[in-house]
Amino acid sequence: MSAVTSVHVGVNAPLFANALRMFTPAGVRVLDMTYGRGGFWREPGLPERNALVRMDAEVPGCDLYADFRCLPFKAGVFTAAVFDPPY
């Protein structure tokens, strides 16, 4: 049995890319409901790896302009969801 690294030092984009590759197969629908400026998706090829839907309540240019407190989707539409609320 191999060890699983649970600590990572660095910036968000490579960490997020590793987590997404670990927990989701390529080609699934992923909702980023707090997309913002897309900081998590800066790794080369990552946005194209999945069917990404970019959603934000305040940032123009996303696929959807909506608030994560009232999602406009039925259950099961996405395989994974990304949630990084403002701090």
N, C-alpha and C positions, 0 to 999 in steps of 0.2 A: 504494500500500500504506500502511495506517495503522499507527501505532505501538501497541503493546500495553503498557499500564501494568503494571509488575511490582513496584511499590512502593506501599504504601498506608499512610497514617498515620491512626490512629483506633482505634475499638473493634471487637471481633470481629464483632458481629452484622451491620453493614452490609457489611463485607468478605466475610463468609461468604455473604451473600445475593447479592452480585455474582458471586462465584465459582460458586455453584450455578446461577445463571441463565446464566452463560457456558458451563458444561460439561455441563449436563443440560437436556433439554427438559421442559416442564411435564407433570405427570401420571405421571412414572416412579416406581417404588418405590425409596425411599431408606432405608437402614438407618443409624441413628446408634447405633453400638455402644458409645459412651461418652457417652450423653446427659446424664448428671448432672442439672443443674438447667435444662437447655435453653437455655443462654446464646446459642448460635449461632442459635437459631430465634426470636428476639425481633422480627425485622422483620415489620411487618404483612403478612399474607397469605402469608408464606413457608411455614409448616407446611401450609397448605391447597393450595399450589401442587403439592406432590408427595404421593404416598402414603407418608407418613413412618411408620416403625416405630421407636419409642423403646426402646432397650435399655440396661440398666446392671446391673452386678453388685451395687451397693450402694444404689441409690436406689429406694425404693418408689414406686409410682405409674406406672412405665413400662409399656409394652406387654409387654415381656419382662424377666424377671430372669435374666440370664445373664452369663457371663464371656466377654470377647472372645477369650480364649485357647482356647476350645472352642466355636465357633459351632454352633448347632443347625440349620443350613441347608445345603441342597445348593447346589452351584455354579449360578450363573445366576438365582437367585431375585430378586436386587436389581440394579437398573441402576447404582446408586452406593452407596458406603458412606462414612460419616464416621467418622474415627478421631482423637480428640484425647485421648490417654492422660493420666492424672494425672502431674503433674511434681513 
